[in-house]
Amino acid sequence: MVKLYQRKSNFIYEMTPTPPPKKKESELETKADGETASDSDNKPDSGVPDVPPSVDDTPEVFNKALSNLSSRWKNWWVRGILTLAMISFFFLIIYLGPLVLMMIVMCVQIKCFHEIITIGYNVYRSYDLPWFRTLSWYFLLCVNYFFYGETVTDYFFTLVQREEPLRILSKYHRFISFTLYLTGFCMFVLSLVKKQYRLQFYMFGWTHVTLLIVVTQSHLIIHNLFEGMIWFIVPISCVICNDIMAYMFGFFFGRTPLIKLSPKKTWEGFIGGFFATVVFGLLLAYVMSGYRYFVCPVEFNNDTNRFMVDCIPSELFQLQDYGIPSVLQAFIGWKTVQMYPFQIHSIALSTFASLIGPFGGFFASGFKRAFKIKDFANTIPGHGGIMDRFDCQYLMATFVNVYIASFIRGPNPSKLIQQFLALRPDQQLFIFNTLKTHLLEKGVLVASDDEA
């Protein structure tokens, strides 16, 4: 404030310090709602405490064996050894069959959910939010009940109809699922605490986004598996190959940074991983297309109560001759080449795994940078958590499911029969007569003398 005095026609100015403006009541409420003044001053973009830093949990045997190497080469060897171990485990579960694969997918889903929810809990545990972890796991149970209940109804229809309790659960499945979710929703509303509303709604959204990313994608992976194990193995293998080859090319030849979210990613690794993955996808598709175990849809045999992988391979998995462009004929000397049609589709799968799949990793990197953590967990030394290894896989699962529905899958006779058998006898008879008339008009059936 400036005070003005007049003395003998001369003006004298006295400067006094201006008091700071009072904070608005709304601002004070904002601070009270779980955010301190230091948080907003120092971290205007987050307003949340940091996650405790992760620790190096490299096994002692590796530390001793690689003690003479630099940290760069030590990390290379640790990652390489454990990558080979994980690939060997992947081969083992493929050998054990589709049921074990589904169980592994379920376990991976739960572990990924646990890692993401734990980050949220570590961030907000100082605020003592009630029921956060309990409600998070409850919602996971509800969503899994809904999705896997739908899967059981679709693929185990005969078994479900044979058992009275399962038939009742199947009939009212969606209503039961909605009731379970509604119970959790009411529990969340009842758990709201004054001055912690915003943080609690943060965590409510956190849980639901995690469910969308993790549970929905794992459900799509299992749907892809039922289309044939090749639709499960090839996409996952392409992502693994791209991850390995991009790391190798980047490690030895990387010079040009690719994206700020992941400073260690380079253009050399990105491009080298793309070409290596496309070639790998073509070779893997060629090898697997010749085995019924991989190409036949996974079906449940009601007589043996076991999964069955046996069929007459579709045209997609039968060798065909393809003409080679005249420009290339002069160089390779071939006019035609024998390929499986699935190999053409494998190019689309490997291209997505190489060019778009890494953006799942970039998304995860941005998430980790937001909370100033290196990895989601320390489950696998040199690799981080399970979510660090599957961040690209979930994006790939959605693409494969959409790709199958758009370009591969046709009408499913088994599902039509299931729906037909669920109808009343008069409805079944009406459909039978309508279908018979249609086939007679098309000339597929020949009318008997009595009908003529």
NORWOQUI-V438491 format. One record per residue. N is the residue number from 0. PSI is psi in degrees with one decimal (* if undefined). D_CENTER is the distance of its C-alpha to the mean C-alpha in Angstrom with 2 decimals. Layout:
n,psi,d_center
N,PSI,D_CENTER
N,PSI,D_CENTER
//
This chain:
n,psi,d_center
0,140.3,61.17
1,120.9,64.19
2,137.1,67.61
3,125.3,70.55
4,149.6,74.15
5,121.9,77.34
6,112.3,80.20
7,51.5,83.18
8,2.4,81.23
9,133.7,78.79
10,129.6,75.18
11,124.9,73.51
12,129.1,69.68
13,118.1,68.17
14,126.6,64.45
15,146.3,62.65
16,138.6,59.00
17,126.7,56.74
18,147.5,54.90
19,145.1,51.12
20,146.5,49.85
21,141.9,48.78
22,142.6,45.16
23,153.4,44.26
24,-33.8,43.53
25,-34.9,40.07
26,-39.1,39.24
27,-37.0,40.49
28,-36.2,38.35
29,-42.1,35.32
30,-37.0,36.25
31,-20.3,36.86
32,46.3,33.46
33,9.0,31.89
34,126.3,32.53
35,166.7,35.51
36,-39.0,37.63
37,-32.7,36.74
38,-46.3,33.03
39,-30.1,33.69
40,-43.5,36.21
41,-31.4,34.33
42,74.3,30.73
43,-20.7,31.07
44,-10.2,27.47
45,-56.0,25.85
46,19.1,28.39
47,150.9,26.48
48,160.4,27.48
49,154.9,25.85
50,140.0,23.65
51,135.7,25.77
52,149.4,25.36
53,158.2,23.76
54,157.8,26.23
55,115.7,26.58
56,33.0,26.12
57,131.1,26.88
58,144.8,28.82
59,-32.6,32.54
60,-35.1,33.19
61,-40.5,31.18
62,-39.5,32.97
63,-43.3,36.31
64,-30.0,35.70
65,21.5,34.35
66,-26.0,36.61
67,-6.0,38.63
68,158.1,35.78
69,164.0,34.60
70,-31.2,31.38
71,-49.1,29.81
72,-31.2,30.74
73,-45.8,30.11
74,-36.3,26.45
75,-44.9,26.34
76,-40.9,27.79
77,-46.1,25.68
78,-40.5,22.42
79,-45.3,23.94
80,-45.2,25.18
81,-27.0,22.05
82,-44.0,19.99
83,-37.8,22.52
84,-41.6,22.25
85,-37.1,18.50
86,-40.3,19.07
87,-40.6,21.95
88,-35.9,19.97
89,-43.1,17.45
90,-38.4,20.63
91,-45.5,21.96
92,-27.9,19.25
93,-41.2,19.41
94,-33.6,23.14
95,-14.9,22.88
96,174.7,21.41
97,-34.5,18.74
98,-42.9,19.42
99,-37.6,18.74
100,-43.8,15.47
101,-39.9,14.37
102,-38.8,15.74
103,-41.6,13.99
104,-41.8,10.50
105,-43.5,11.93
106,-42.3,13.34
107,-40.4,10.36
108,-46.5,8.66
109,-41.1,12.10
110,-40.6,12.61
111,-43.1,9.67
112,-42.9,10.93
113,-41.6,14.37
114,-42.2,14.03
115,-43.1,13.02
116,-34.3,15.60
117,-36.3,18.11
118,-46.4,18.11
119,-39.8,19.01
120,-40.9,21.58
121,-32.3,23.12
122,-44.3,23.53
123,6.8,25.21
124,-24.8,26.84
125,-18.2,30.11
126,-4.3,30.38
127,53.6,30.34
128,130.4,28.19
129,141.7,28.84
130,12.9,26.37
131,-55.5,23.26
132,-37.1,21.62
133,-46.4,23.14
134,-35.5,21.78
135,-47.3,18.24
136,-30.8,18.21
137,-43.3,20.12
138,-35.2,17.62
139,-43.4,14.88
140,-43.6,17.49
141,-46.9,18.26
142,-40.3,14.86
143,-38.7,14.36
144,-41.9,17.95
145,-52.7,17.45
146,-46.8,14.52
147,-26.2,15.89
148,-39.6,19.34
149,-41.8,18.65
150,-43.9,17.48
151,-41.7,20.62
152,-38.0,22.80
153,-45.8,21.68
154,-11.5,21.84
155,40.0,24.46
156,-47.2,26.78
157,-42.4,29.99
158,-41.8,29.30
159,-43.0,28.48
160,-21.1,31.69
161,-28.4,33.69
162,123.9,33.05
163,-47.3,34.44
164,-41.5,32.20
165,-35.7,29.02
166,-39.6,30.59
167,-44.4,31.28
168,-37.7,27.80
169,-40.0,26.40
170,-40.1,28.95
171,25.8,28.22
172,-48.6,24.53
173,-35.3,23.44
174,-42.2,26.41
175,-42.4,25.71
176,-43.2,22.08
177,-39.5,23.45
178,-42.3,26.19
179,-45.1,23.97
180,-41.6,21.92
181,-34.9,25.24
182,-45.1,26.63
183,-38.0,23.96
184,-45.0,24.56
185,-37.8,28.28
186,-38.7,27.86
187,-45.1,26.11
188,-41.2,28.98
189,-20.2,31.52
190,-4.2,30.06
191,134.9,30.60
192,136.3,33.08
193,138.3,35.49
194,2.0,34.82
195,13.4,31.20
196,-48.5,29.88
197,-43.8,27.90
198,-39.0,26.15
199,-37.5,25.35
200,-30.0,23.86
201,-50.4,21.82
202,-30.6,20.32
203,-45.7,20.00
204,-38.9,17.88
205,-48.2,15.96
206,-44.0,15.15
207,-36.1,14.17
208,-38.8,11.88
209,-42.1,10.13
210,-41.3,10.10
211,-42.4,8.80
212,-43.5,5.72
213,-56.7,5.26
214,-45.8,7.56
215,-43.3,7.25
216,-38.8,4.06
217,-32.9,5.85
218,-39.5,8.84
219,-35.0,8.32
220,-43.1,8.08
221,-37.2,11.31
222,-40.3,12.80
223,-37.6,12.53
224,-38.2,14.22
225,-21.4,17.00
226,-13.6,17.81
227,138.8,18.79
228,-22.2,17.56
229,-30.8,18.00
230,-11.8,15.10
231,-44.0,12.92
232,-47.3,14.89
233,-49.7,15.69
234,-44.5,12.36
235,-41.3,11.17
236,-36.0,14.76
237,-40.3,14.91
238,-42.2,12.22
239,-44.9,14.17
240,-44.4,17.39
241,-39.0,16.69
242,-43.3,15.81
243,-48.6,19.01
244,-35.6,21.24
245,-38.5,20.40
246,-42.9,21.28
247,-48.9,24.41
248,-39.4,25.63
249,-36.1,25.05
250,-43.4,26.77
251,-30.7,29.84
252,-4.7,30.18
253,127.9,28.19
254,-31.4,30.51
255,117.4,29.00
256,143.6,26.32
257,-50.9,23.37
258,143.7,21.94
259,-27.1,23.21
260,-32.1,19.92
261,88.1,19.83
262,-26.2,23.54
263,-13.0,23.20
264,136.9,21.37
265,159.7,24.10
266,-36.6,24.85
267,-43.4,26.33
268,-39.6,23.19
269,-47.6,21.08
270,-44.8,23.67
271,-39.7,24.45
272,-34.9,20.87
273,-53.5,20.68
274,-40.6,23.86
275,-37.8,23.21
276,-38.6,19.84
277,-44.8,21.52
278,-44.0,24.38
279,-42.5,22.26
280,-41.4,20.30
281,-44.1,23.71
282,-44.2,25.20
283,-40.7,22.46
284,-38.6,22.39
285,-43.3,26.19
286,-45.6,26.36
287,-26.3,23.91
288,-15.7,25.28
289,2.5,28.54
290,126.3,27.41
291,-31.3,27.12
292,-31.2,25.05
293,-31.8,22.12
294,-20.7,22.82
295,143.0,23.92
296,146.5,21.78
297,118.0,21.17
298,151.7,23.70
299,123.8,25.23
300,115.0,28.97
301,-21.8,30.87
302,-42.0,33.99
303,-8.4,32.59
304,40.2,29.70
305,160.4,27.46
306,140.9,24.69
307,133.2,26.37
308,83.2,25.31
309,132.4,28.41
310,176.4,29.38
311,115.4,31.21
312,140.1,28.78
313,172.9,28.35
314,-22.3,29.70
315,-25.2,26.33
316,34.1,27.03
317,134.4,30.77
318,137.9,32.44
319,155.1,33.92
320,132.5,36.20
321,132.6,35.07
322,142.5,37.68
323,134.9,37.51
324,142.7,38.55
325,-29.6,42.21
326,-38.2,41.44
327,-21.1,39.55
328,-36.1,42.07
329,-26.6,44.70
330,-41.6,42.57
331,-15.3,41.10
332,9.6,43.87
333,145.1,41.65
334,-30.6,41.82
335,162.5,39.02
336,140.7,36.07
337,126.9,34.49
338,157.0,30.73
339,137.7,28.25
340,-29.4,26.84
341,-26.6,23.35
342,-32.3,23.98
343,-42.8,24.23
344,-30.1,20.79
345,-28.1,19.55
346,-41.8,20.84
347,-41.0,18.56
348,-45.8,15.48
349,-33.1,16.71
350,-44.3,17.72
351,-42.6,14.36
352,-30.7,12.92
353,-38.6,15.93
354,-37.2,16.55
355,-36.3,13.49
356,-43.5,10.71
357,-21.1,12.64
358,-23.4,12.37
359,-38.3,8.91
360,-38.9,11.18
361,-39.1,13.93
362,-44.6,12.17
363,-37.3,11.58
364,-42.0,15.20
365,-39.7,16.51
366,-45.8,15.15
367,-37.3,16.83
368,-33.5,19.91
369,-31.2,20.27
370,9.8,20.83
371,47.8,22.61
372,153.2,20.71
373,-44.1,20.10
374,163.7,17.16
375,-30.7,15.00
376,-175.0,17.23
377,36.5,19.74
378,-44.8,18.43
379,112.0,18.86
380,133.8,21.91
381,-14.7,21.52
382,-20.1,17.72
383,-140.2,17.05
384,178.7,14.59
385,-37.8,11.81
386,-30.6,9.35
387,-28.1,11.49
388,-19.7,10.83
389,12.4,7.07
390,-34.6,6.66
391,-25.9,7.15
392,-37.8,5.53
393,-39.5,2.01
394,-37.8,5.17
395,-37.3,7.13
396,-40.7,6.12
397,-43.2,7.19
398,-44.9,10.08
399,-41.8,11.22
400,-43.4,11.45
401,-38.6,13.36
402,-43.9,15.36
403,-45.4,16.48
404,-30.2,17.52
405,-36.5,19.34
406,-14.2,21.08
407,-55.8,21.10
408,134.7,21.24
409,-167.6,24.67
410,139.2,26.36
411,105.5,25.68
412,-36.2,29.15
413,-38.8,28.04
414,-36.1,26.44
415,-41.3,29.63
416,-39.5,31.77
417,-45.6,29.89
418,-36.4,30.52
419,-42.7,34.06
420,-21.2,34.88
421,-8.5,33.81
422,165.4,36.47
423,156.9,40.05
424,-39.7,42.70
425,-35.0,44.34
426,-39.5,41.07
427,-41.6,40.44
428,-38.2,44.01
429,-44.3,43.67
430,-38.9,40.60
431,-47.5,42.44
432,-38.8,45.53
433,-43.9,43.61
434,-39.4,41.70
435,-44.9,44.99
436,-41.6,46.80
437,-43.9,44.14
438,-33.0,44.26
439,-40.5,48.08
440,-33.5,48.12
441,-11.7,45.80
442,8.2,48.07
443,-38.8,45.45
444,149.9,47.64
445,129.1,51.44
446,138.5,53.43
447,170.8,55.77
448,-39.6,59.50
449,-42.0,59.34
450,-32.4,56.62
451,*,58.49
//
